[in-house]
Amino acid sequence: MNVLMINGSPRINGNTTIALEEMRKAFDEEGVNTEIIQVGNKDVRGCIACGRCAELGKCVFDDIVNELAPKFEKADGLVIASPVYFASANATLIAVLDRLFYSTHFDKTMKVGASVVCARRGGCSATFDELNKYFTITNMPIASSQYWNSIHGRAQGEASRDEEGKQTMRVLARNMAFLMKSIALGKEQFGLPKTEEHAWTHFIR
């Protein structure tokens, strides 16, 4: 089992990192391989809807997004984590995710997704919902925990004192590991769900 963990914080070793490292400990205990990649400190532009990815098989902007693509394809699960800015995720992370999900054409069905958010106080649930939408549009089941996947802290390192938040991260990782392993067994016995040709409608009469 392999999990790709994308850190959307621009701050190296900040509170978002604390959350992901807490998950990594639990993943290690479950025998799940992890890789954490920091994207929040990268110079990333947003999608321009040029459509070139359909021709190239990758994004026309050759940056961290194209580096993440093969790692995402190989992974059994994806964790995306972000600090909260105005009840929303870091803008750089959103630019990465928009382009990563749109430009990659491999089947994401039954890869397990989990989002993690970090805030001083409010805005966590809105950001949590925002990030989960990348999973629910691509047939990716979402791993849950004992609470919404949030951890709290403002100053660097404060999240290490959020015992409930850290526990939530550990439970999330264990649940995610169980779900990935269960899906792998299900694939062996039953295969993936039946697919249909996508019916594209644009609401134009």
DRENFI-74472 format. One record per atom (N, C-alpha, C): residue number from 1; residue in one letter; chain; x, z, y. Coordinates in steps of 0.2 Angstrom, whole numbers, plus 5000, padded with zeros to 4 digits. Last residue first. Layout:
N
PT NUM a A X Z Y;
...
! end
This chain:
205
PT 205 r A 4850 4881 5119;
PT 205 r A 4844 4877 5116;
PT 205 r A 4844 4870 5118;
PT 204 i A 4863 4891 5114;
PT 204 i A 4861 4885 5119;
PT 204 i A 4855 4882 5115;
PT 203 f A 4869 4900 5106;
PT 203 f A 4863 4902 5110;
PT 203 f A 4861 4897 5115;
PT 202 h A 4878 4896 5097;
PT 202 h A 4881 4897 5104;
PT 202 h A 4875 4899 5109;
PT 201 t A 4883 4898 5080;
PT 201 t A 4877 4897 5085;
PT 201 t A 4880 4899 5092;
PT 200 w A 4890 4895 5065;
PT 200 w A 4891 4896 5072;
PT 200 w A 4885 4894 5077;
PT 199 a A 4890 4901 5050;
PT 199 a A 4885 4898 5054;
PT 199 a A 4887 4900 5062;
PT 198 h A 4903 4900 5039;
PT 198 h A 4901 4903 5045;
PT 198 h A 4896 4899 5049;
PT 197 e A 4899 4899 5022;
PT 197 e A 4902 4895 5027;
PT 197 e A 4899 4898 5034;
PT 196 e A 4901 4915 5014;
PT 196 e A 4897 4909 5016;
PT 196 e A 4900 4906 5021;
PT 195 t A 4907 4924 4999;
PT 195 t A 4908 4922 5006;
PT 195 t A 4903 4916 5007;
PT 194 k A 4906 4939 4990;
PT 194 k A 4904 4932 4991;
PT 194 k A 4904 4930 4998;
PT 193 p A 4919 4951 4991;
PT 193 p A 4912 4949 4992;
PT 193 p A 4912 4942 4992;
PT 192 l A 4933 4950 4979;
PT 192 l A 4930 4951 4986;
PT 192 l A 4923 4949 4986;
PT 191 g A 4933 4958 4963;
PT 191 g A 4935 4953 4968;
PT 191 g A 4932 4955 4974;
PT 190 f A 4931 4968 4953;
PT 190 f A 4925 4964 4956;
PT 190 f A 4927 4958 4960;
PT 189 q A 4943 4973 4949;
PT 189 q A 4937 4973 4944;
PT 189 q A 4932 4968 4947;
PT 188 e A 4952 4971 4959;
PT 188 e A 4954 4969 4953;
PT 188 e A 4948 4968 4948;
PT 187 k A 4945 4976 4970;
PT 187 k A 4947 4969 4970;
PT 187 k A 4949 4967 4963;
PT 186 g A 4944 4989 4967;
PT 186 g A 4938 4985 4967;
PT 186 g A 4940 4978 4967;
PT 185 l A 4957 4993 4969;
PT 185 l A 4955 4993 4962;
PT 185 l A 4948 4989 4962;
PT 184 a A 4958 4991 4983;
PT 184 a A 4963 4987 4978;
PT 184 a A 4960 4987 4971;
PT 183 i A 4948 5000 4987;
PT 183 i A 4947 4993 4988;
PT 183 i A 4952 4989 4983;
PT 182 s A 4955 5012 4984;
PT 182 s A 4949 5010 4981;
PT 182 s A 4947 5003 4981;
PT 181 k A 4966 5011 4992;
PT 181 k A 4967 5011 4985;
PT 181 k A 4961 5009 4981;
PT 180 m A 4959 5012 5005;
PT 180 m A 4964 5006 5003;
PT 180 m A 4965 5005 4995;
PT 179 l A 4953 5024 5004;
PT 179 l A 4949 5018 5005;
PT 179 l A 4953 5012 5003;
PT 178 f A 4964 5033 5003;
PT 178 f A 4959 5033 4998;
PT 178 f A 4955 5026 4998;
PT 177 a A 4970 5030 5016;
PT 177 a A 4974 5029 5010;
PT 177 a A 4969 5028 5004;
PT 176 m A 4960 5035 5024;
PT 176 m A 4962 5028 5024;
PT 176 m A 4966 5026 5018;
PT 175 n A 4960 5049 5021;
PT 175 n A 4954 5045 5020;
PT 175 n A 4956 5037 5019;
PT 174 r A 4973 5052 5026;
PT 174 r A 4971 5052 5018;
PT 174 r A 4965 5048 5017;
PT 173 a A 4972 5048 5039;
PT 173 a A 4977 5045 5035;
PT 173 a A 4975 5046 5028;
PT 172 l A 4962 5058 5043;
PT 172 l A 4961 5050 5044;
PT 172 l A 4965 5047 5039;
PT 171 v A 4968 5070 5041;
PT 171 v A 4962 5068 5037;
PT 171 v A 4961 5061 5037;
PT 170 r A 4978 5068 5051;
PT 170 r A 4980 5069 5044;
PT 170 r A 4974 5067 5039;
PT 169 m A 4970 5068 5063;
PT 169 m A 4975 5062 5061;
PT 169 m A 4977 5063 5054;
PT 168 t A 4964 5080 5062;
PT 168 t A 4960 5075 5062;
PT 168 t A 4964 5068 5060;
PT 167 q A 4975 5088 5064;
PT 167 q A 4972 5089 5058;
PT 167 q A 4967 5082 5057;
PT 166 k A 4978 5085 5078;
PT 166 k A 4983 5083 5073;
PT 166 k A 4980 5083 5066;
PT 165 g A 4966 5091 5084;
PT 165 g A 4967 5083 5084;
PT 165 g A 4972 5081 5079;
PT 164 e A 4968 5104 5081;
PT 164 e A 4962 5100 5078;
PT 164 e A 4963 5093 5078;
PT 163 e A 4979 5107 5088;
PT 163 e A 4979 5108 5081;
PT 163 e A 4973 5104 5077;
PT 162 d A 4988 5102 5100;
PT 162 d A 4981 5101 5098;
PT 162 d A 4980 5101 5091;
PT 161 r A 5001 5102 5103;
PT 161 r A 4997 5109 5103;
PT 161 r A 4990 5108 5101;
PT 160 s A 5005 5090 5104;
PT 160 s A 5008 5093 5098;
PT 160 s A 5004 5100 5098;
PT 159 a A 5001 5085 5116;
PT 159 a A 4996 5084 5110;
PT 159 a A 4999 5088 5104;
PT 158 e A 5011 5087 5125;
PT 158 e A 5006 5092 5125;
PT 158 e A 5001 5091 5118;
PT 157 g A 5021 5077 5126;
PT 157 g A 5021 5082 5121;
PT 157 g A 5016 5087 5120;
PT 156 q A 5019 5074 5143;
PT 156 q A 5022 5072 5137;
PT 156 q A 5023 5078 5132;
PT 155 a A 5003 5080 5149;
PT 155 a A 5010 5079 5149;
PT 155 a A 5013 5077 5143;
PT 154 r A 4990 5079 5141;
PT 154 r A 4992 5075 5147;
PT 154 r A 4999 5074 5147;
PT 153 g A 4980 5078 5126;
PT 153 g A 4986 5080 5129;
PT 153 g A 4987 5076 5135;
PT 152 h A 4971 5076 5110;
PT 152 h A 4971 5078 5118;
PT 152 h A 4978 5080 5120;
PT 151 i A 4965 5064 5100;
PT 151 i A 4969 5069 5101;
PT 151 i A 4970 5070 5108;
PT 150 s A 4952 5056 5089;
PT 150 s A 4955 5058 5096;
PT 150 s A 4960 5064 5095;
PT 149 n A 4942 5050 5080;
PT 149 n A 4949 5049 5080;
PT 149 n A 4953 5050 5086;
PT 148 w A 4929 5061 5078;
PT 148 w A 4931 5055 5081;
PT 148 w A 4939 5055 5081;
PT 147 y A 4931 5070 5063;
PT 147 y A 4929 5070 5070;
PT 147 y A 4931 5063 5072;
PT 146 q A 4936 5068 5050;
PT 146 q A 4932 5074 5051;
PT 146 q A 4929 5074 5058;
PT 145 s A 4936 5050 5050;
PT 145 s A 4939 5057 5049;
PT 145 s A 4934 5062 5049;
PT 144 s A 4936 5033 5043;
PT 144 s A 4934 5039 5047;
PT 144 s A 4937 5045 5045;
PT 143 a A 4940 5016 5043;
PT 143 a A 4941 5023 5040;
PT 143 a A 4939 5028 5045;
PT 142 i A 4930 5002 5042;
PT 142 i A 4934 5007 5046;
PT 142 i A 4934 5013 5043;
PT 141 p A 4933 4985 5035;
PT 141 p A 4930 4992 5034;
PT 141 p A 4934 4997 5039;
PT 140 m A 4932 4970 5042;
PT 140 m A 4937 4975 5040;
PT 140 m A 4933 4982 5040;
PT 139 n A 4926 4958 5046;
PT 139 n A 4925 4960 5039;
PT 139 n A 4930 4966 5037;
PT 138 t A 4928 4956 5060;
PT 138 t A 4933 4953 5055;
PT 138 t A 4932 4955 5048;
PT 137 i A 4921 4964 5068;
PT 137 i A 4920 4957 5069;
PT 137 i A 4924 4953 5064;
PT 136 t A 4926 4977 5066;
PT 136 t A 4919 4975 5064;
PT 136 t A 4917 4968 5065;
PT 135 f A 4939 4977 5072;
PT 135 f A 4938 4978 5065;
PT 135 f A 4931 4975 5063;
PT 134 y A 4937 4977 5085;
PT 134 y A 4941 4972 5082;
PT 134 y A 4940 4972 5075;
PT 133 k A 4929 4988 5088;
PT 133 k A 4926 4981 5088;
PT 133 k A 4930 4976 5085;
PT 132 n A 4937 4999 5089;
PT 132 n A 4934 4998 5083;
PT 132 n A 4930 4991 5082;
PT 131 l A 4940 4999 5103;
PT 131 l A 4945 4997 5098;
PT 131 l A 4942 4995 5091;
PT 130 e A 4928 5004 5108;
PT 130 e A 4931 4998 5111;
PT 130 e A 4936 4995 5105;
PT 129 d A 4926 5017 5103;
PT 129 d A 4922 5011 5101;
PT 129 d A 4925 5004 5103;
PT 128 f A 4937 5023 5109;
PT 128 f A 4937 5023 5101;
PT 128 f A 4932 5017 5099;
PT 127 t A 4934 5023 5122;
PT 127 t A 4940 5019 5120;
PT 127 t A 4940 5018 5112;
PT 126 a A 4923 5031 5121;
PT 126 a A 4922 5024 5124;
PT 126 a A 4928 5020 5122;
PT 125 s A 4929 5043 5117;
PT 125 s A 4924 5040 5113;
PT 125 s A 4922 5032 5115;
PT 124 c A 4938 5046 5128;
PT 124 c A 4940 5045 5121;
PT 124 c A 4935 5041 5117;
PT 123 g A 4934 5051 5140;
PT 123 g A 4935 5043 5139;
PT 123 g A 4937 5042 5132;
PT 122 g A 4942 5066 5145;
PT 122 g A 4936 5062 5143;
PT 122 g A 4938 5055 5142;
PT 121 r A 4957 5072 5144;
PT 121 r A 4950 5075 5143;
PT 121 r A 4945 5071 5141;
PT 120 r A 4968 5065 5141;
PT 120 r A 4969 5072 5144;
PT 120 r A 4962 5076 5143;
PT 119 a A 4969 5056 5126;
PT 119 a A 4967 5057 5133;
PT 119 a A 4968 5065 5135;
PT 118 c A 4970 5044 5113;
PT 118 c A 4973 5050 5116;
PT 118 c A 4971 5051 5123;
PT 117 v A 4964 5037 5098;
PT 117 v A 4964 5037 5105;
PT 117 v A 4967 5044 5108;
PT 116 v A 4964 5025 5085;
PT 116 v A 4966 5032 5087;
PT 116 v A 4967 5032 5095;
PT 115 s A 4956 5016 5072;
PT 115 s A 4958 5017 5079;
PT 115 s A 4959 5024 5081;
PT 114 a A 4958 5007 5057;
PT 114 a A 4957 5014 5060;
PT 114 a A 4960 5014 5067;
PT 113 g A 4954 4997 5043;
PT 113 g A 4956 4998 5050;
PT 113 g A 4954 5005 5053;
PT 112 v A 4959 4988 5029;
PT 112 v A 4956 4994 5032;
PT 112 v A 4958 4995 5039;
PT 111 k A 4954 4972 5023;
PT 111 k A 4959 4976 5026;
PT 111 k A 4956 4982 5030;
PT 110 m A 4942 4966 5021;
PT 110 m A 4943 4972 5017;
PT 110 m A 4950 4975 5018;
PT 109 t A 4947 4951 5028;
PT 109 t A 4942 4954 5024;
PT 109 t A 4944 4960 5020;
PT 108 k A 4955 4943 5034;
PT 108 k A 4956 4950 5035;
PT 108 k A 4951 4954 5032;
PT 107 d A 4963 4928 5031;
PT 107 d A 4957 4932 5029;
PT 107 d A 4959 4939 5030;
PT 106 f A 4972 4920 5044;
PT 106 f A 4971 4923 5038;
PT 106 f A 4965 4927 5037;
PT 105 h A 4973 4916 5057;
PT 105 h A 4968 4913 5054;
PT 105 h A 4968 4916 5046;
PT 104 t A 4977 4922 5073;
PT 104 t A 4978 4923 5066;
PT 104 t A 4972 4921 5062;
PT 103 s A 4972 4922 5086;
PT 103 s A 4977 4917 5084;
PT 103 s A 4978 4917 5077;
PT 102 y A 4963 4933 5087;
PT 102 y A 4961 4926 5088;
PT 102 y A 4965 4921 5085;
PT 101 f A 4971 4945 5085;
PT 101 f A 4965 4943 5081;
PT 101 f A 4963 4936 5081;
PT 100 l A 4981 4943 5095;
PT 100 l A 4983 4944 5088;
PT 100 l A 4977 4942 5083;
PT 99 r A 4974 4942 5107;
PT 99 r A 4978 4936 5105;
PT 99 r A 4979 4937 5097;
PT 98 d A 4968 4955 5107;
PT 98 d A 4964 4949 5109;
PT 98 d A 4968 4943 5105;
PT 97 l A 4979 4963 5106;
PT 97 l A 4974 4963 5101;
PT 97 l A 4970 4957 5101;
PT 96 v A 4987 4961 5118;
PT 96 v A 4990 4960 5111;
PT 96 v A 4984 4959 5106;
PT 95 a A 4977 4965 5127;
PT 95 a A 4980 4958 5127;
PT 95 a A 4983 4956 5121;
PT 94 i A 4976 4979 5123;
PT 94 i A 4970 4974 5123;
PT 94 i A 4972 4967 5123;
PT 93 l A 4989 4983 5127;
PT 93 l A 4986 4983 5120;
PT 93 l A 4981 4979 5119;
PT 92 t A 4988 4982 5141;
PT 92 t A 4993 4978 5137;
PT 92 t A 4991 4978 5129;
PT 91 a A 4978 4991 5144;
PT 91 a A 4977 4984 5145;
PT 91 a A 4982 4980 5141;
PT 90 n A 4973 5005 5134;
PT 90 n A 4979 5002 5138;
PT 90 n A 4978 4994 5138;
PT 89 a A 4955 5007 5134;
PT 89 a A 4962 5006 5131;
PT 89 a A 4967 5003 5136;
PT 88 s A 4945 5017 5144;
PT 88 s A 4947 5011 5141;
PT 88 s A 4954 5011 5138;
PT 87 a A 4943 5027 5153;
PT 87 a A 4938 5026 5148;
PT 87 a A 4939 5020 5144;
PT 86 f A 4954 5026 5162;
PT 86 f A 4948 5024 5164;
PT 86 f A 4943 5023 5159;
PT 85 y A 4964 5025 5148;
PT 85 y A 4964 5024 5155;
PT 85 y A 4957 5022 5157;
PT 84 v A 4971 5034 5134;
PT 84 v A 4964 5032 5138;
PT 84 v A 4966 5031 5145;
PT 83 p A 4983 5027 5123;
PT 83 p A 4980 5032 5128;
PT 83 p A 4974 5029 5131;
PT 82 s A 4979 5021 5106;
PT 82 s A 4980 5020 5113;
PT 82 s A 4979 5026 5117;
PT 81 a A 4982 5012 5091;
PT 81 a A 4982 5018 5094;
PT 81 a A 4983 5017 5102;
PT 80 i A 4977 5005 5076;
PT 80 i A 4978 5004 5083;
PT 80 i A 4977 5010 5087;
PT 79 v A 4982 5002 5059;
PT 79 v A 4980 5007 5064;
PT 79 v A 4982 5005 5071;
PT 78 l A 4977 4993 5045;
PT 78 l A 4979 4992 5052;
PT 78 l A 4977 4998 5056;
PT 77 g A 4981 4989 5028;
PT 77 g A 4978 4993 5033;
PT 77 g A 4981 4992 5040;
PT 76 d A 4989 4981 5021;
PT 76 d A 4983 4983 5018;
PT 76 d A 4978 4987 5023;
PT 75 a A 4999 4968 5028;
PT 75 a A 4997 4975 5027;
PT 75 a A 4990 4975 5024;
PT 74 k A 5002 4954 5029;
PT 74 k A 5004 4958 5023;
PT 74 k A 5001 4965 5022;
PT 73 e A 4996 4952 5042;
PT 73 e A 4994 4948 5036;
PT 73 e A 4996 4952 5029;
PT 72 f A 5004 4960 5050;
PT 72 f A 4997 4961 5049;
PT 72 f A 4994 4958 5043;
PT 71 k A 5016 4953 5049;
PT 71 k A 5016 4960 5047;
PT 71 k A 5008 4962 5045;
PT 70 p A 5013 4941 5055;
PT 70 p A 5015 4941 5047;
PT 70 p A 5015 4948 5045;
PT 69 a A 5010 4946 5068;
PT 69 a A 5005 4942 5064;
PT 69 a A 5007 4942 5057;
PT 68 l A 5020 4952 5076;
PT 68 l A 5015 4956 5073;
PT 68 l A 5011 4952 5067;
PT 67 e A 5026 4941 5082;
PT 67 e A 5030 4945 5077;
PT 67 e A 5025 4950 5073;
PT 66 n A 5016 4936 5090;
PT 66 n A 5018 4932 5084;
PT 66 n A 5023 4936 5079;
PT 65 v A 5016 4946 5099;
PT 65 v A 5010 4945 5095;
PT 65 v A 5012 4941 5089;
PT 64 i A 5028 4947 5106;
PT 64 i A 5027 4952 5101;
PT 64 i A 5021 4950 5096;
PT 63 d A 5028 4929 5108;
PT 63 d A 5031 4935 5110;
PT 63 d A 5029 4940 5104;
PT 62 d A 5025 4914 5113;
PT 62 d A 5029 4917 5107;
PT 62 d A 5032 4923 5109;
PT 61 f A 5010 4908 5116;
PT 61 f A 5015 4912 5119;
PT 61 f A 5019 4916 5113;
PT 60 v A 5002 4902 5106;
PT 60 v A 5006 4897 5110;
PT 60 v A 5012 4901 5114;
PT 59 c A 5000 4910 5091;
PT 59 c A 4999 4909 5098;
PT 59 c A 5004 4905 5101;
PT 58 k A 4998 4899 5076;
PT 58 k A 5001 4905 5079;
PT 58 k A 4999 4904 5087;
PT 57 g A 4994 4887 5072;
PT 57 g A 4994 4892 5067;
PT 57 g A 4997 4898 5070;
PT 56 l A 4994 4876 5081;
PT 56 l A 5000 4878 5079;
PT 56 l A 5000 4883 5073;
PT 55 e A 4980 4873 5082;
PT 55 e A 4985 4868 5080;
PT 55 e A 4991 4870 5077;
PT 54 a A 4974 4885 5085;
PT 54 a A 4971 4881 5080;
PT 54 a A 4976 4876 5077;
PT 53 c A 4982 4889 5096;
PT 53 c A 4983 4892 5090;
PT 53 c A 4980 4889 5084;
PT 52 r A 4977 4882 5107;
PT 52 r A 4983 4879 5104;
PT 52 r A 4984 4882 5097;
PT 51 g A 4966 4887 5115;
PT 51 g A 4965 4884 5108;
PT 51 g A 4971 4881 5105;
PT 50 c A 4966 4893 5127;
PT 50 c A 4969 4886 5127;
PT 50 c A 4967 4883 5120;
PT 49 a A 4963 4906 5132;
PT 49 a A 4958 4902 5128;
PT 49 a A 4960 4895 5128;
PT 48 i A 4973 4915 5136;
PT 48 i A 4970 4910 5141;
PT 48 i A 4965 4905 5138;
PT 47 c A 4975 4932 5133;
PT 47 c A 4973 4926 5130;
PT 47 c A 4971 4921 5136;
PT 46 g A 4988 4940 5143;
PT 46 g A 4982 4940 5140;
PT 46 g A 4981 4933 5137;
PT 45 r A 5005 4944 5141;
PT 45 r A 5000 4941 5145;
PT 45 r A 4994 4941 5140;
PT 44 v A 5017 4957 5140;
PT 44 v A 5012 4953 5137;
PT 44 v A 5007 4951 5141;
PT 43 d A 5030 4966 5139;
PT 43 d A 5028 4961 5144;
PT 43 d A 5023 4956 5141;
PT 42 k A 5028 4982 5132;
PT 42 k A 5030 4975 5132;
PT 42 k A 5027 4971 5137;
PT 41 n A 5024 4995 5130;
PT 41 n A 5029 4994 5135;
PT 41 n A 5032 4987 5135;
PT 40 g A 5014 4994 5120;
PT 40 g A 5012 4996 5126;
PT 40 g A 5017 4995 5132;
PT 39 v A 5019 4993 5107;
PT 39 v A 5018 4987 5111;
PT 39 v A 5016 4988 5118;
PT 38 q A 5029 4999 5094;
PT 38 q A 5026 5000 5101;
PT 38 q A 5025 4994 5104;
PT 37 i A 5025 5000 5077;
PT 37 i A 5027 4996 5082;
PT 37 i A 5024 4997 5089;
PT 36 i A 5028 5008 5062;
PT 36 i A 5025 5009 5069;
PT 36 i A 5028 5004 5073;
PT 35 e A 5024 5006 5045;
PT 35 e A 5028 5004 5051;
PT 35 e A 5024 5004 5057;
PT 34 t A 5023 5014 5029;
PT 34 t A 5020 5013 5036;
PT 34 t A 5026 5010 5040;
PT 33 n A 5017 5015 5013;
PT 33 n A 5022 5013 5017;
PT 33 n A 5019 5012 5024;
PT 32 v A 5010 5029 5004;
PT 32 v A 5008 5023 5008;
PT 32 v A 5014 5021 5013;
PT 31 g A 5010 5040 4997;
PT 31 g A 5014 5035 4994;
PT 31 g A 5012 5028 4998;
PT 30 e A 5004 5051 5002;
PT 30 e A 5000 5047 4998;
PT 30 e A 5003 5041 4995;
PT 29 e A 5014 5056 5010;
PT 29 e A 5012 5060 5004;
PT 29 e A 5008 5056 5000;
PT 28 d A 5014 5046 5020;
PT 28 d A 5020 5047 5015;
PT 28 d A 5018 5051 5009;
PT 27 f A 5002 5049 5026;
PT 27 f A 5003 5042 5022;
PT 27 f A 5009 5043 5017;
PT 26 a A 5005 5061 5032;
PT 26 a A 5000 5061 5027;
PT 26 a A 5001 5054 5023;
PT 25 k A 5015 5056 5041;
PT 25 k A 5017 5061 5037;
PT 25 k A 5012 5061 5031;
PT 24 r A 5008 5047 5049;
PT 24 r A 5013 5045 5045;
PT 24 r A 5015 5050 5039;
PT 23 m A 4999 5055 5056;
PT 23 m A 4997 5051 5051;
PT 23 m A 5002 5049 5046;
PT 22 e A 5009 5061 5065;
PT 22 e A 5005 5065 5061;
PT 22 e A 5002 5061 5055;
PT 21 e A 5013 5049 5071;
PT 21 e A 5018 5052 5067;
PT 21 e A 5014 5057 5062;
PT 20 l A 5002 5047 5079;
PT 20 l A 5004 5042 5074;
PT 20 l A 5009 5045 5069;
PT 19 a A 5002 5058 5088;
PT 19 a A 4996 5056 5083;
PT 19 a A 4998 5052 5077;
PT 18 i A 5014 5056 5094;
PT 18 i A 5013 5062 5090;
PT 18 i A 5007 5061 5085;
PT 17 t A 5011 5044 5101;
PT 17 t A 5016 5044 5096;
PT 17 t A 5015 5050 5091;
PT 16 t A 5003 5048 5111;
PT 16 t A 5000 5044 5106;
PT 16 t A 5005 5043 5100;
PT 15 n A 5011 5056 5118;
PT 15 n A 5006 5060 5114;
PT 15 n A 5003 5055 5109;
PT 14 g A 5027 5048 5117;
PT 14 g A 5022 5052 5120;
PT 14 g A 5017 5055 5116;
PT 13 n A 5038 5040 5113;
PT 13 n A 5038 5047 5111;
PT 13 n A 5033 5051 5115;
PT 12 i A 5037 5030 5128;
PT 12 i A 5041 5031 5122;
PT 12 i A 5040 5038 5120;
PT 11 r A 5023 5023 5135;
PT 11 r A 5027 5029 5135;
PT 11 r A 5030 5030 5128;
PT 10 p A 5013 5014 5134;
PT 10 p A 5019 5012 5137;
PT 10 p A 5025 5017 5137;
PT 9 s A 5004 5013 5118;
PT 9 s A 5006 5017 5124;
PT 9 s A 5012 5014 5127;
PT 8 g A 4999 5007 5107;
PT 8 g A 4998 5004 5113;
PT 8 g A 5000 5008 5119;
PT 7 n A 5006 5005 5092;
PT 7 n A 5006 5010 5097;
PT 7 n A 5005 5006 5104;
PT 6 i A 5000 5001 5076;
PT 6 i A 5002 4998 5083;
PT 6 i A 5001 5003 5088;
PT 5 m A 5005 5001 5060;
PT 5 m A 5002 5005 5065;
PT 5 m A 5005 5002 5072;
PT 4 l A 5001 4994 5044;
PT 4 l A 5004 4993 5051;
PT 4 l A 5001 4997 5056;
PT 3 v A 5003 5000 5028;
PT 3 v A 4999 5001 5034;
PT 3 v A 5004 4999 5040;
PT 2 n A 5003 4996 5011;
PT 2 n A 5006 4995 5017;
PT 2 n A 5002 4996 5023;
PT 1 m A 5004 5000 4994;
PT 1 m A 5000 5000 5000;
PT 1 m A 5004 5000 5006;
! end
